[in-house]
Amino acid sequence: MATDKEQPANRKNGLIARMRGAPPQVAVPVGVGLIIGGTLLSPLPVFGMWMAPVGLAILAPHWRPAGRLSRRLLRWSIKNGFVRVKRTQRKGKAEPPGTEGGA
């Protein structure tokens, strides 16, 4: 199992991270293909609805409306409990008063 120190390096090598750095001539057709393929092939077991958000994430840095839609869907999913966000303390930031210690 990967430790916390190894996790950022692993994430940098992921498909979405690599495609975000790709030129638009490559990333846009891949993103659009994943979105269209995810909606048309959703009844099949391997293909499905996971393809649409991945395509949107790849398309987001290259097309502004996709970025806005991606952020809006992420906020909605966090608000409705589909995604959990682990909050960590930033370096150099002090905790707000009254939050340290017990109840």
C-alpha positions in Angstrom: 0.0 0.0 0.0 1.3 3.5 -0.8 2.2 5.9 1.9 1.1 9.5 2.0 4.6 10.6 0.8 4.4 8.5 -2.3 0.8 9.5 -3.3 1.5 12.8 -5.1 4.1 11.2 -7.3 1.6 8.4 -8.2 -1.1 11.0 -9.0 1.2 12.9 -11.3 1.6 9.8 -13.4 -2.2 9.2 -13.8 -4.0 9.3 -17.1 -6.0 12.5 -16.3 -2.8 14.3 -15.1 -0.9 13.3 -18.3 -3.8 14.3 -20.6 -4.2 17.7 -18.9 -0.6 18.5 -19.9 -1.1 17.2 -23.4 -1.5 19.6 -26.4 -5.1 20.5 -27.2 -4.9 18.7 -30.5 -4.7 15.4 -28.5 -6.6 16.2 -25.3 -9.8 17.6 -26.9 -10.6 14.6 -29.2 -9.8 12.2 -26.3 -12.0 14.1 -23.9 -14.9 14.5 -26.3 -14.6 10.8 -27.3 -14.8 9.7 -23.7 -17.8 11.9 -23.0 -19.7 10.7 -26.1 -18.6 7.1 -25.6 -19.6 7.2 -21.9 -23.1 8.3 -22.8 -23.7 6.0 -25.8 -22.1 2.9 -24.3 -23.4 3.3 -20.7 -25.5 0.1 -20.8 -22.4 -2.0 -21.3 -20.7 -3.3 -18.2 -17.1 -2.1 -18.8 -18.0 1.2 -20.5 -20.3 3.5 -18.8 -20.9 6.6 -16.8 -17.3 6.8 -15.5 -16.2 7.8 -19.0 -18.1 11.1 -19.0 -16.5 12.7 -15.9 -13.1 11.5 -16.9 -13.6 13.1 -20.4 -14.8 16.3 -18.7 -11.7 16.3 -16.4 -9.4 15.9 -19.5 -11.3 18.6 -21.4 -11.5 21.1 -18.6 -8.2 22.9 -18.9 -8.6 23.3 -22.7 -12.2 24.5 -22.8 -13.7 27.0 -20.3 -17.3 25.7 -20.3 -16.1 22.2 -19.5 -14.0 23.6 -16.6 -17.0 25.5 -15.2 -19.2 22.4 -15.5 -16.6 20.2 -13.9 -16.3 22.6 -10.9 -20.1 22.9 -10.6 -20.5 19.1 -10.6 -17.8 18.6 -8.1 -19.3 21.2 -5.7 -22.7 19.6 -6.1 -21.3 16.1 -5.4 -19.5 17.3 -2.3 -22.6 19.2 -1.1 -24.8 16.1 -1.5 -22.4 13.6 0.0 -21.2 11.7 -3.1 -17.6 12.9 -2.6 -15.8 13.4 0.7 -13.1 16.0 1.0 -10.3 15.4 3.5 -9.2 18.7 4.9 -5.6 19.1 5.9 -3.8 21.9 7.8 -1.8 24.1 5.5 1.8 25.0 6.4 2.1 28.4 8.0 -1.6 28.7 8.9 -2.6 28.7 12.5 -5.8 26.9 13.6 -8.8 29.2 14.1 -9.3 30.0 17.9 -11.6 27.5 19.7 -10.9 24.6 17.4 -8.0 23.0 19.2 -8.7 20.4 21.9 -11.9 18.7 23.1 -15.5 19.6 22.9 
